[in-house]
Amino acid sequence: MRKLWTIGGLALLGMAAPMMVAAGSGPAAAAAATPRVAANPVLYHQPLLGRHAVNGVQLRHLTDVNSTNWSGYADINDTFQTVSGSWIEPTVTCSTGGGGLLGGLGLGSSATYSSFWVGLDGYTSSSVEQTGTDADCSRTGQPTYYAWYEMFPAGSVDLSTSTYPVSPGDKMTGMVMSNASGGFALILADAQKGWKFTFNAQGSGMARSSAEWVAEAPSVCPLLFCSPLTLANFGNVTFTNAAATDVTNHLGSISAFPDAAISMASGGTVRATPGPLTAGGSSFTDTWNNS
């Protein structure tokens, strides 16, 4: 069953095997990317490295951790080649009230943000290769939905909302594929809208030490340090068909590898939590708790 899930995801994305080329060539060269409205910050989906701690009540398990910006699951203690998964774009609940974490920087007192993605690295490494979607709220309470990709530490690149539109209820499928020579393919597809986007890149020094399925409060990095923004009320999002492959070609669901459950919590406030994995280990629901 695990192998069928992964093959099904490849078929949906129109991929038979990874083909890696230099950044800026292939489908990515012609793909339109659009900047955010000037009032909004450039977002970063930063690594968990240095921002997670073992839950004090579960010291025996060492794989249940808290994070200030991530909620979901990570496969760890291996070297990974691919990660894939699907999710239904949630409907974000927006409000014109409340205070933003970085309102003092002029970024808007009520803007909120939520990101959903699959990726390699970031749990114990300083880079993340990832692709996903956002469900955000402007400071005036207007919802916005869009797709993006990112090779952290560079900021995320938004896809054109006219060429690659995203709406609540759309089934998104993401995949990140890598090879030993440092090539990466970041692939995102929308089953409802019928589009597929591929970004090919060449990287160096990528550990490929984890694979993730994450709901995140994205960050801004105005100077030397990154700070998570206020988490939007996304309700819940369910990841399905989650699978990874390590460099020995071992295919499996999340639970086929050592995995870490990650809750988003800081200052005594739990912001988002992952539910338990399904019996096959390929699905879970992540739930918003607090901004």
C-alpha positions, 0 to 999 in steps of 0.5 A, spaced: 500 500 500 505 504 501 508 503 494 502 504 491 501 511 494 507 513 492 506 511 485 500 514 485 502 521 487 508 520 481 502 519 476 498 525 478 504 529 477 506 526 471 513 524 473 516 518 471 523 519 475 526 525 477 530 530 472 534 535 475 537 541 471 540 548 473 536 553 477 532 557 472 532 552 466 526 547 464 519 549 466 521 554 472 524 559 467 517 560 464 513 560 470 511 566 472 512 568 480 509 574 483 511 579 489 506 580 494 502 586 495 507 591 498 504 592 504 506 584 506 512 582 508 517 577 504 515 570 507 520 565 510 519 558 512 525 557 516 528 550 519 526 548 525 533 547 527 534 551 534 527 552 535 524 545 538 525 542 544 522 535 547 516 536 551 517 536 558 512 531 560 514 526 554 522 525 555 522 518 554 519 518 547 524 524 544 520 524 538 514 529 541 517 536 540 514 543 541 516 548 535 515 556 535 513 555 528 512 548 525 506 543 527 506 536 523 510 530 522 518 529 520 521 523 518 528 523 521 534 519 523 535 517 515 538 520 509 532 522 504 531 522 497 524 524 496 518 526 500 510 527 497 503 528 500 497 531 499 492 536 502 485 540 501 486 547 502 483 549 508 478 555 508 481 561 513 477 565 518 479 572 518 478 578 522 479 585 522 481 585 530 487 583 534 494 584 534 500 582 530 506 579 532 510 584 528 505 590 528 511 595 531 515 594 524 509 596 520 507 589 517 500 590 519 496 589 526 491 584 524 495 580 518 495 573 519 499 567 515 498 560 515 502 555 510 502 548 508 507 544 505 512 538 504 519 538 504 526 535 505 531 538 511 530 543 516 529 539 522 536 538 524 539 542 518 539 549 516 536 549 509 529 547 507 527 545 500 520 545 500 513 547 496 506 548 498 500 553 499 498 559 504 492 561 507 493 568 509 488 574 512 490 581 510 490 586 515 483 588 513 480 581 514 481 579 506 483 572 505 488 570 500 490 563 497 496 562 493 502 557 492 509 558 493 516 554 493 522 555 497 530 553 497 531 556 504 535 560 506 532 564 500 525 567 501 519 563 498 517 565 491 510 566 490 507 563 484 502 567 479 495 567 482 492 567 475 497 562 472 497 557 478 490 559 482 489 556 489 482 556 492 479 553 498 477 545 497 483 544 492 486 538 493 494 540 492 499 534 491 507 536 493 513 533 492 520 534 493 525 530 489 533 530 490 539 526 487 546 525 490 549 530 485 545 536 489 539 536 484 532 538 486 525 538 483 520 541 487 513 539 484 506 542 486 499 540 482 492 542 483 487 537 482 481 541 481 484 547 477 488 542 473 495 545 473 502 543 475 508 547 477 516 544 477 522 548 479 529 545 478 535 547 482 542 545 484 544 546 491 550 544 495 551 542 502 544 539 503 543 534 508 537 531 506 536 529 513 529 529 514 522 529 510 516 533 513 509 534 512 508 541 516 503 546 517 507 553 519 506 560 521 511 563 516 516 568 518 519 574 516 527 576 517 528 583 517 535 583 519 539 577 522 534 574 525 527 571 523 520 571 527 514 567 526 508 571 524 501 571 527 498 564 525 492 564 521 486 560 523 486 555 518 481 550 522 484 544 520 488 541 514 489 533 513 495 531 510 494 524 506 498 520 501 504 522 505 510 518 503 518 518 503 524 515 500 531 514 503 537 513 499 537 506 499 530 506 495 526 504 502 519 507 500 514 508 506 509 512 509 511 517 515 511 511 520 515 507 516 521 511 518 523 514 525 518 520 526 517 526 530 510 529 532 511 536 532 506 541 536 506 549 535 507 552 542 510 558 545 510 562 551 505 557 554 500 557 548 499 551 544 498 554 537 497 548 532 497 540 534 498 534 529 493 529 530 495 521 531 497 518 524 492 513 521 493 506 522 497 506 515 501 512 517 500 516 511 495 521 514 494 525 519 490 532 521 493 538 523 488 543 528 489 550 529 488 552 536 490 559 537 494 565 534 
